[in-house]
Amino acid sequence: MQIEDLNQPTVYDMIGGAEKLRAMVDRFYDLMDLEPEFAGIRALHPPSLDGSRDKTYWFLSGWSGGPTLYTERFGHPFLRARHLPFAIGISERDQWLRCMAWAMEDTGLDEALRTRLMQSFFQTADWMRNKPD
């Protein structure tokens, strides 16, 4: 890291910190629970989404440059390994991405930031695929 980087805002800061990140994650899971177009990814989750909400929020907090809440609780996320038990293909990837895009828009994230995040989210979501389509 260069000294100048210390003055650069993190993605966490650009999102709006803990409150805004939590609102985005909660909106994501609300949409997943309510919208029929996300039934495929909803079916991969337990009946209560409370644990998923927390883990996603904790993970995204550290991933975006905020507090490392997930790793403090569980250690390294091993994201792909933790998702291997779930059949994830193109349909599930695209549902996840659409749901997150909608949540970011509803939460009021800046369009440029949404675009930047979607590029990163696509790379990760595509890497999570583990079934042929």
N, CA and C atoms as an extended XYZ file, in Angstrom:
399
Properties=species:S:1:pos:R:3:atomname:S:1:resname:S:1:resid:I:1 pbc="F F F"
N         0.857       -1.183        0.000 N   MET     1
C         0.000        0.000        0.000 CA  MET     1
C         0.894        1.234        0.000 C   MET     1
N         0.528        2.181       -0.796 N   GLN     2
C         1.259        3.434       -0.835 CA  GLN     2
C         0.640        4.400        0.170 C   GLN     2
N         1.440        5.348        0.618 N   ILE     3
C         0.975        6.327        1.611 CA  ILE     3
C        -0.279        7.051        1.118 C   ILE     3
N        -0.326        7.394       -0.178 N   GLU     4
C        -1.488        8.117       -0.703 CA  GLU     4
C        -2.773        7.300       -0.541 C   GLU     4
N        -2.631        5.961       -0.563 N   ASP     5
C        -3.804        5.092       -0.457 CA  ASP     5
C        -4.520        5.236        0.882 C   ASP     5
N        -3.811        5.678        1.896 N   LEU     6
C        -4.415        5.804        3.219 CA  LEU     6
C        -5.548        6.832        3.236 C   LEU     6
N        -5.497        7.777        2.316 N   ASN     7
C        -6.520        8.811        2.265 CA  ASN     7
C        -7.668        8.454        1.321 C   ASN     7
N        -7.558        7.314        0.649 N   GLN     8
C        -8.599        6.897       -0.289 CA  GLN     8
C        -9.726        6.198        0.480 C   GLN     8
N       -10.960        6.530        0.150 N   PRO     9
C       -12.072        5.845        0.830 CA  PRO     9
C       -12.156        4.379        0.383 C   PRO     9
N       -12.542        3.532        1.291 N   THR    10
C       -12.744        2.125        0.957 CA  THR    10
C       -14.108        1.965        0.288 C   THR    10
N       -14.329        0.819       -0.305 N   VAL    11
C       -15.646        0.513       -0.861 CA  VAL    11
C       -16.684        0.558        0.261 C   VAL    11
N       -16.300        0.082        1.428 N   TYR    12
C       -17.166        0.137        2.609 CA  TYR    12
C       -17.606        1.575        2.878 C   TYR    12
N       -16.657        2.497        2.830 N   ASP    13
C       -16.970        3.914        3.020 CA  ASP    13
C       -17.877        4.427        1.904 C   ASP    13
N       -17.563        4.044        0.663 N   MET    14
C       -18.354        4.513       -0.481 CA  MET    14
C       -19.789        3.995       -0.421 C   MET    14
N       -19.969        2.786        0.106 N   ILE    15
C       -21.318        2.236        0.280 CA  ILE    15
C       -22.081        3.067        1.303 C   ILE    15
N       -21.383        3.519        2.329 N   GLY    16
C       -22.015        4.306        3.374 CA  GLY    16
C       -21.836        3.715        4.758 C   GLY    16
N       -20.906        2.773        4.881 N   GLY    17
C       -20.612        2.194        6.183 CA  GLY    17
C       -21.581        1.104        6.597 C   GLY    17
N       -21.531        0.778        7.887 N   ALA    18
C       -22.263       -0.363        8.438 CA  ALA    18
C       -23.766       -0.287        8.197 C   ALA    18
N       -24.358        0.853        8.466 N   GLU    19
C       -25.819        0.973        8.370 CA  GLU    19
C       -26.305        0.761        6.933 C   GLU    19
N       -25.626        1.376        6.000 N   LYS    20
C       -26.037        1.270        4.596 CA  LYS    20
C       -25.757       -0.135        4.050 C   LYS    20
N       -24.618       -0.714        4.426 N   LEU    21
C       -24.301       -2.074        3.991 CA  LEU    21
C       -25.331       -3.050        4.534 C   LEU    21
N       -25.703       -2.877        5.797 N   ARG    22
C       -26.705       -3.766        6.396 CA  ARG    22
C       -28.045       -3.615        5.679 C   ARG    22
N       -28.426       -2.396        5.357 N   ALA    23
C       -29.675       -2.148        4.634 CA  ALA    23
C       -29.646       -2.834        3.269 C   ALA    23
N       -28.508       -2.780        2.585 N   MET    24
C       -28.373       -3.411        1.276 CA  MET    24
C       -28.515       -4.932        1.393 C   MET    24
N       -27.843       -5.519        2.359 N   VAL    25
C       -27.919       -6.969        2.557 CA  VAL    25
C       -29.336       -7.372        2.949 C   VAL    25
N       -29.960       -6.620        3.838 N   ASP    26
C       -31.333       -6.938        4.239 CA  ASP    26
C       -32.289       -6.837        3.053 C   ASP    26
N       -32.103       -5.826        2.223 N   ARG    27
C       -32.951       -5.692        1.033 CA  ARG    27
C       -32.733       -6.869        0.083 C   ARG    27
N       -31.499       -7.292       -0.074 N   PHE    28
C       -31.175       -8.452       -0.907 CA  PHE    28
C       -31.978       -9.677       -0.448 C   PHE    28
N       -31.947       -9.953        0.847 N   TYR    29
C       -32.656      -11.137        1.352 CA  TYR    29
C       -34.166      -10.944        1.365 C   TYR    29
N       -34.634       -9.720        1.561 N   ASP    30
C       -36.078       -9.454        1.445 CA  ASP    30
C       -36.551       -9.760        0.029 C   ASP    30
N       -35.800       -9.287       -0.959 N   LEU    31
C       -36.165       -9.539       -2.358 CA  LEU    31
C       -36.118      -11.028       -2.667 C   LEU    31
N       -35.091      -11.701       -2.181 N   MET    32
C       -34.972      -13.134       -2.415 CA  MET    32
C       -36.181      -13.872       -1.843 C   MET    32
N       -36.640      -13.427       -0.714 N   ASP    33
C       -37.763      -14.076       -0.035 CA  ASP    33
C       -39.103      -13.745       -0.690 C   ASP    33
N       -39.215      -12.567       -1.300 N   LEU    34
C       -40.510      -12.083       -1.789 CA  LEU    34
C       -40.739      -12.237       -3.287 C   LEU    34
N       -39.696      -12.166       -4.079 N   GLU    35
C       -39.855      -12.109       -5.534 CA  GLU    35
C       -39.745      -13.497       -6.165 C   GLU    35
N       -40.758      -13.911       -6.912 N   PRO    36
C       -40.753      -15.239       -7.535 CA  PRO    36
C       -39.552      -15.492       -8.452 C   PRO    36
N       -39.004      -14.445       -9.052 N   GLU    37
C       -37.873      -14.649       -9.967 CA  GLU    37
C       -36.611      -15.141       -9.248 C   GLU    37
N       -36.612      -15.076       -7.911 N   PHE    38
C       -35.460      -15.525       -7.141 CA  PHE    38
C       -35.717      -16.841       -6.411 C   PHE    38
N       -36.764      -17.541       -6.807 N   ALA    39
C       -37.137      -18.801       -6.147 CA  ALA    39
C       -36.016      -19.830       -6.203 C   ALA    39
N       -35.254      -19.834       -7.277 N   GLY    40
C       -34.165      -20.805       -7.409 CA  GLY    40
C       -33.101      -20.641       -6.343 C   GLY    40
N       -32.697      -19.410       -6.078 N   ILE    41
C       -31.673      -19.221       -5.039 CA  ILE    41
C       -32.288      -19.249       -3.641 C   ILE    41
N       -33.555      -18.866       -3.541 N   ARG    42
C       -34.212      -18.944       -2.227 CA  ARG    42
C       -34.266      -20.387       -1.744 C   ARG    42
N       -34.494      -21.313       -2.691 N   ALA    43
C       -34.597      -22.736       -2.346 CA  ALA    43
C       -33.277      -23.307       -1.819 C   ALA    43
N       -32.172      -22.636       -2.080 N   LEU    44
C       -30.871      -23.099       -1.598 CA  LEU    44
C       -30.598      -22.683       -0.153 C   LEU    44
N       -31.488      -21.880        0.416 N   HIS    45
C       -31.303      -21.336        1.762 CA  HIS    45
C       -32.233      -22.018        2.763 C   HIS    45
N       -31.899      -21.938        4.047 N   PRO    46
C       -32.790      -22.488        5.073 CA  PRO    46
C       -34.080      -21.672        5.174 C   PRO    46
N       -35.098      -22.223        5.844 N   PRO    47
C       -36.369      -21.490        5.986 CA  PRO    47
C       -36.198      -20.084        6.564 C   PRO    47
N       -35.364      -19.935        7.580 N   SER    48
C       -35.076      -18.611        8.132 CA  SER    48
C       -33.815      -18.077        7.462 C   SER    48
N       -33.894      -16.850        6.992 N   LEU    49
C       -32.743      -16.231        6.340 CA  LEU    49
C       -31.863      -15.435        7.302 C   LEU    49
N       -32.180      -15.463        8.594 N   ASP    50
C       -31.450      -14.651        9.563 CA  ASP    50
C       -29.947      -14.934        9.552 C   ASP    50
N       -29.566      -16.199        9.581 N   GLY    51
C       -28.147      -16.554        9.581 CA  GLY    51
C       -27.459      -16.138        8.293 C   GLY    51
N       -28.142      -16.319        7.180 N   SER    52
C       -27.581      -15.925        5.884 CA  SER    52
C       -27.394      -14.414        5.815 C   SER    52
N       -28.372      -13.681        6.324 N   ARG    53
C       -28.256      -12.214        6.346 CA  ARG    53
C       -27.010      -11.792        7.115 C   ARG    53
N       -26.848      -12.355        8.302 N   ASP    54
C       -25.700      -11.982        9.132 CA  ASP    54
C       -24.385      -12.354        8.460 C   ASP    54
N       -24.276      -13.580        7.964 N   LYS    55
C       -23.010      -14.025        7.372 CA  LYS    55
C       -22.656      -13.209        6.136 C   LYS    55
N       -23.641      -12.890        5.317 N   THR    56
C       -23.364      -12.077        4.128 CA  THR    56
C       -22.934      -10.680        4.533 C   THR    56
N       -23.633      -10.095        5.500 N   TYR    57
C       -23.250       -8.766        5.988 CA  TYR    57
C       -21.836       -8.798        6.563 C   TYR    57
N       -21.544       -9.772        7.412 N   TRP    58
C       -20.218       -9.862        8.020 CA  TRP    58
C       -19.142      -10.031        6.944 C   TRP    58
N       -19.413      -10.902        5.968 N   PHE    59
C       -18.445      -11.122        4.900 CA  PHE    59
C       -18.222       -9.848        4.086 C   PHE    59
N       -19.307       -9.226        3.620 N   LEU    60
C       -19.179       -8.035        2.779 CA  LEU    60
C       -18.551       -6.868        3.527 C   LEU    60
N       -18.716       -6.820        4.822 N   SER    61
C       -18.074       -5.775        5.616 CA  SER    61
C       -16.555       -5.841        5.435 C   SER    61
N       -15.982       -6.983        5.667 N   GLY    62
C       -14.533       -7.136        5.518 CA  GLY    62
C       -14.081       -7.077        4.072 C   GLY    62
N       -14.854       -7.697        3.187 N   TRP    63
C       -14.517       -7.724        1.758 CA  TRP    63
C       -14.441       -6.311        1.190 C   TRP    63
N       -15.290       -5.427        1.686 N   SER    64
C       -15.345       -4.064        1.151 CA  SER    64
C       -14.403       -3.094        1.857 C   SER    64
N       -13.627       -3.592        2.813 N   GLY    65
C       -12.652       -2.733        3.485 CA  GLY    65
C       -13.081       -2.241        4.847 C   GLY    65
N       -14.208       -2.735        5.332 N   GLY    66
C       -14.674       -2.380        6.667 CA  GLY    66
C       -14.197       -3.382        7.698 C   GLY    66
N       -14.838       -3.403        8.853 N   PRO    67
C       -14.452       -4.357        9.903 CA  PRO    67
C       -14.517       -5.800        9.392 C   PRO    67
N       -13.552       -6.597        9.785 N   THR    68
C       -13.439       -7.983        9.335 CA  THR    68
C       -14.283       -8.910       10.218 C   THR    68
N       -15.571       -8.658       10.234 N   LEU    69
C       -16.489       -9.347       11.139 CA  LEU    69
C       -16.575      -10.842       10.874 C   LEU    69
N       -16.567      -11.238        9.607 N   TYR    70
C       -16.688      -12.662        9.280 CA  TYR    70
C       -15.450      -13.432        9.730 C   TYR    70
N       -14.267      -12.937        9.362 N   THR    71
C       -13.049      -13.664        9.703 CA  THR    71
C       -12.807      -13.681       11.213 C   THR    71
N       -13.261      -12.666       11.919 N   GLU    72
C       -13.132      -12.670       13.377 CA  GLU    72
C       -13.952      -13.800       13.985 C   GLU    72
N       -15.084      -14.147       13.358 N   ARG    73
C       -15.957      -15.189       13.886 CA  ARG    73
C       -15.596      -16.585       13.374 C   ARG    73
N       -15.241      -16.677       12.096 N   PHE    74
C       -15.127      -17.987       11.452 CA  PHE    74
C       -13.780      -18.262       10.807 C   PHE    74
N       -12.897      -17.289       10.758 N   GLY    75
C       -11.640      -17.472       10.041 CA  GLY    75
C       -11.829      -17.184        8.558 C   GLY    75
N       -10.915      -17.703        7.764 N   HIS    76
C       -10.960      -17.477        6.317 CA  HIS    76
C       -12.308      -17.928        5.759 C   HIS    76
N       -12.900      -17.145        4.851 N   PRO    77
C       -14.232      -17.499        4.360 CA  PRO    77
C       -14.292      -18.738        3.463 C   PRO    77
N       -13.214      -19.097        2.780 N   PHE    78
C       -13.256      -20.249        1.875 CA  PHE    78
C       -14.579      -20.276        1.119 C   PHE    78
N       -14.872      -19.168        0.464 N   LEU    79
C       -16.178      -18.927       -0.142 CA  LEU    79
C       -16.642      -20.048       -1.061 C   LEU    79
N       -15.800      -20.457       -1.987 N   ARG    80
C       -16.222      -21.498       -2.930 CA  ARG    80
C       -16.450      -22.824       -2.202 C   ARG    80
N       -15.565      -23.181       -1.317 N   ALA    81
C       -15.702      -24.440       -0.584 CA  ALA    81
C       -16.992      -24.471        0.240 C   ALA    81
N       -17.344      -23.348        0.842 N   ARG    82
C       -18.564      -23.304        1.657 CA  ARG    82
C       -19.831      -23.406        0.811 C   ARG    82
N       -19.712      -23.093       -0.482 N   HIS    83
C       -20.883      -23.156       -1.364 CA  HIS    83
C       -20.941      -24.431       -2.206 C   HIS    83
N       -19.918      -25.271       -2.148 N   LEU    84
C       -19.898      -26.488       -2.960 CA  LEU    84
C       -21.077      -27.428       -2.711 C   LEU    84
N       -21.627      -27.500       -1.496 N   PRO    85
C       -22.775      -28.396       -1.294 CA  PRO    85
C       -24.044      -27.971       -2.049 C   PRO    85
N       -24.055      -26.759       -2.582 N   PHE    86
C       -25.236      -26.225       -3.258 CA  PHE    86
C       -25.001      -26.204       -4.761 C   PHE    86
N       -25.975      -26.673       -5.509 N   ALA    87
C       -25.872      -26.685       -6.967 CA  ALA    87
C       -26.026      -25.259       -7.495 C   ALA    87
N       -24.939      -24.725       -8.017 N   ILE    88
C       -24.931      -23.353       -8.516 CA  ILE    88
C       -24.530      -23.383       -9.984 C   ILE    88
N       -25.454      -22.973      -10.810 N   GLY    89
C       -25.207      -22.890      -12.243 CA  GLY    89
C       -25.429      -21.476      -12.733 C   GLY    89
N       -25.579      -21.327      -14.024 N   ILE    90
C       -25.780      -20.006      -14.624 CA  ILE    90
C       -27.063      -19.362      -14.112 C   ILE    90
N       -28.126      -20.139      -14.001 N   SER    91
C       -29.402      -19.588      -13.523 CA  SER    91
C       -29.270      -19.032      -12.108 C   SER    91
N       -28.653      -19.794      -11.220 N   GLU    92
C       -28.481      -19.354       -9.835 CA  GLU    92
C       -27.547      -18.147       -9.768 C   GLU    92
N       -26.480      -18.178      -10.546 N   ARG    93
C       -25.569      -17.031      -10.602 CA  ARG    93
C       -26.319      -15.771      -11.018 C   ARG    93
N       -27.084      -15.895      -12.086 N   ASP    94
C       -27.788      -14.729      -12.616 CA  ASP    94
C       -28.880      -14.234      -11.674 C   ASP    94
N       -29.563      -15.161      -10.984 N   GLN    95
C       -30.560      -14.738       -9.994 CA  GLN    95
C       -29.882      -13.962       -8.868 C   GLN    95
N       -28.752      -14.469       -8.383 N   TRP    96
C       -28.031      -13.798       -7.293 CA  TRP    96
C       -27.621      -12.397       -7.731 C   TRP    96
N       -27.072      -12.293       -8.939 N   LEU    97
C       -26.617      -10.998       -9.435 CA  LEU    97
C       -27.779      -10.027       -9.620 C   LEU    97
N       -28.880      -10.499      -10.178 N   ARG    98
C       -30.056       -9.634      -10.380 CA  ARG    98
C       -30.607       -9.165       -9.035 C   ARG    98
N       -30.678      -10.072       -8.077 N   CYS    99
C       -31.185       -9.728       -6.749 CA  CYS    99
C       -30.279       -8.685       -6.088 C   CYS    99
N       -28.960       -8.860       -6.206 N   MET   100
C       -28.031       -7.900       -5.602 CA  MET   100
C       -28.098       -6.561       -6.319 C   MET   100
N       -28.208       -6.575       -7.648 N   ALA   101
C       -28.319       -5.315       -8.398 CA  ALA   101
C       -29.555       -4.548       -7.948 C   ALA   101
N       -30.654       -5.240       -7.791 N   TRP   102
C       -31.911       -4.633       -7.357 CA  TRP   102
C       -31.751       -4.067       -5.947 C   TRP   102
N       -31.131       -4.835       -5.051 N   ALA   103
C       -30.928       -4.383       -3.669 CA  ALA   103
C       -30.046       -3.138       -3.620 C   ALA   103
N       -28.997       -3.110       -4.423 N   MET   104
C       -28.119       -1.942       -4.434 CA  MET   104
C       -28.861       -0.713       -4.956 C   MET   104
N       -29.659       -0.905       -5.987 N   GLU   105
C       -30.429        0.217       -6.522 CA  GLU   105
C       -31.446        0.714       -5.502 C   GLU   105
N       -32.181       -0.199       -4.885 N   ASP   106
C       -33.185        0.182       -3.888 CA  ASP   106
C       -32.566        0.866       -2.672 C   ASP   106
N       -31.328        0.521       -2.374 N   THR   107
C       -30.641        1.107       -1.221 CA  THR   107
C       -30.046        2.463       -1.557 C   THR   107
N       -30.043        2.819       -2.833 N   GLY   108
C       -29.588        4.142       -3.239 CA  GLY   108
C       -28.103        4.266       -3.485 C   GLY   108
N       -27.431        3.147       -3.775 N   LEU   109
C       -26.012        3.248       -4.091 CA  LEU   109
C       -25.830        3.973       -5.416 C   LEU   109
N       -24.790        4.751       -5.483 N   ASP   110
C       -24.434        5.500       -6.683 CA  ASP   110
C       -24.248        4.544       -7.864 C   ASP   110
N       -24.671        4.972       -9.043 N   GLU   111
C       -24.619        4.107      -10.225 CA  GLU   111
C       -23.204        3.649      -10.548 C   GLU   111
N       -22.238        4.516      -10.449 N   ALA   112
C       -20.849        4.134      -10.735 CA  ALA   112
C       -20.364        3.083       -9.739 C   ALA   112
N       -20.734        3.236       -8.485 N   LEU   113
C       -20.356        2.252       -7.472 CA  LEU   113
C       -21.057        0.930       -7.739 C   LEU   113
N       -22.334        0.977       -8.103 N   ARG   114
C       -23.067       -0.255       -8.431 CA  ARG   114
C       -22.392       -0.992       -9.584 C   ARG   114
N       -21.973       -0.255      -10.597 N   THR   115
C       -21.300       -0.870      -11.740 CA  THR   115
C       -20.002       -1.534      -11.302 C   THR   115
N       -19.229       -0.826      -10.493 N   ARG   116
C       -17.959       -1.371       -9.982 CA  ARG   116
C       -18.200       -2.640       -9.166 C   ARG   116
N       -19.183       -2.592       -8.277 N   LEU   117
C       -19.486       -3.756       -7.447 CA  LEU   117
C       -19.994       -4.922       -8.283 C   LEU   117
N       -20.836       -4.644       -9.269 N   MET   118
C       -21.374       -5.724      -10.097 CA  MET   118
C       -20.273       -6.433      -10.865 C   MET   118
N       -19.243       -5.717      -11.279 N   GLN   119
C       -18.118       -6.367      -11.961 CA  GLN   119
C       -17.439       -7.363      -11.025 C   GLN   119
N       -17.213       -6.958       -9.792 N   SER   120
C       -16.599       -7.857       -8.805 CA  SER   120
C       -17.545       -8.996       -8.439 C   SER   120
N       -18.802       -8.665       -8.230 N   PHE   121
C       -19.776       -9.700       -7.877 CA  PHE   121
C       -19.917      -10.730       -8.996 C   PHE   121
N       -19.887      -10.276      -10.251 N   PHE   122
C       -20.000      -11.221      -11.362 CA  PHE   122
C       -18.827      -12.195      -11.347 C   PHE   122
N       -17.614      -11.685      -11.182 N   GLN   123
C       -16.440      -12.563      -11.167 CA  GLN   123
C       -16.559      -13.624      -10.074 C   GLN   123
N       -16.974      -13.204       -8.893 N   THR   124
C       -17.106      -14.141       -7.786 CA  THR   124
C       -18.260      -15.104       -8.018 C   THR   124
N       -19.408      -14.589       -8.431 N   ALA   125
C       -20.579      -15.449       -8.651 CA  ALA   125
C       -20.313      -16.462       -9.762 C   ALA   125
N       -19.596      -16.045      -10.785 N   ASP   126
C       -19.290      -16.971      -11.863 CA  ASP   126
C       -18.309      -18.049      -11.387 C   ASP   126
N       -17.385      -17.683      -10.544 N   TRP   127
C       -16.412      -18.619       -9.978 CA  TRP   127
C       -17.094      -19.627       -9.058 C   TRP   127
N       -18.237      -19.269       -8.489 N   MET   128
C       -18.961      -20.157       -7.572 CA  MET   128
C       -19.732      -21.266       -8.309 C   MET   128
N       -19.901      -21.116       -9.612 N   ARG   129
C       -20.648      -22.141      -10.352 CA  ARG   129
C       -19.979      -23.491      -10.199 C   ARG   129
N       -20.798      -24.505       -9.958 N   ASN   130
C       -20.254      -25.845       -9.740 CA  ASN   130
C       -21.102      -26.931      -10.402 C   ASN   130
N       -22.002      -26.536      -11.279 N   LYS   131
C       -22.790      -27.526      -12.013 CA  LYS   131
C       -22.874      -27.119      -13.478 C   LYS   131
N       -22.920      -28.089      -14.360 N   PRO   132
C       -23.075      -27.765      -15.774 CA  PRO   132
C       -24.481      -27.282      -16.059 C   PRO   132
N       -24.615      -26.422      -17.035 N   ASP   133
C       -25.952      -25.944      -17.423 CA  ASP   133
C       -26.317      -26.433      -18.796 C   ASP   133
